[in-house]
Amino acid sequence: MTSQQIVAVGLLTEEDVAVLGKGFKRLFPVPNDAAFDDLLAKLDSVNPVAQSAARKSQP
């Protein structure tokens, strides 16, 4: 069995999953409860960083 490195973890809406299509096979649904409310609120408050700016900050 080949080992694969995880390169991303995402929180997706049902619409996001629909856009990805049937080729997106590794989906692990999370129940809709309050367990992640604090985390989601903090993520919502983060300002986006332009990709070019993020690359400049890398060594």
C-alpha positions in Angstrom: 0.0 0.0 0.0 1.4 3.4 -1.0 1.6 6.1 1.7 0.2 9.5 0.7 1.1 12.7 2.5 -1.8 15.0 3.5 -1.3 18.4 1.9 -4.6 20.1 2.8 -7.6 20.0 5.1 -10.6 22.1 4.3 -14.0 23.0 5.6 -16.4 23.0 2.6 -20.0 23.8 2.1 -22.3 21.4 0.2 -22.0 23.9 -2.7 -18.2 23.7 -2.6 -18.3 19.9 -2.8 -20.8 20.1 -5.7 -18.3 22.4 -7.6 -15.5 19.9 -7.0 -17.6 17.2 -8.7 -17.4 13.5 -8.5 -13.6 13.4 -8.8 -13.5 14.6 -5.2 -13.7 11.2 -3.4 -12.2 11.7 0.1 -14.9 13.5 2.0 -15.5 13.1 5.7 -18.7 14.8 6.8 -18.8 16.6 10.1 -22.1 16.8 12.0 -23.7 20.3 12.2 -23.3 21.2 15.8 -21.8 23.9 18.0 -18.4 22.1 18.5 -16.7 24.2 15.9 -18.5 27.6 16.4 -15.5 29.2 18.1 -13.1 28.0 15.5 -15.3 29.1 12.6 -15.8 32.5 14.2 -12.1 33.0 14.4 -11.5 31.9 10.9 -14.2 34.2 9.6 -12.4 37.2 11.3 -9.0 36.4 9.5 -8.1 38.8 6.8 -7.2 37.1 3.5 -3.6 37.4 2.4 -2.7 37.8 -1.3 -0.9 34.8 -2.6 2.0 36.8 -3.9 2.5 38.5 -0.5 2.4 35.0 1.2 5.1 33.7 -1.1 7.4 36.8 -0.4 7.3 36.0 3.3 8.6 32.4 2.8 12.4 31.9 3.1 
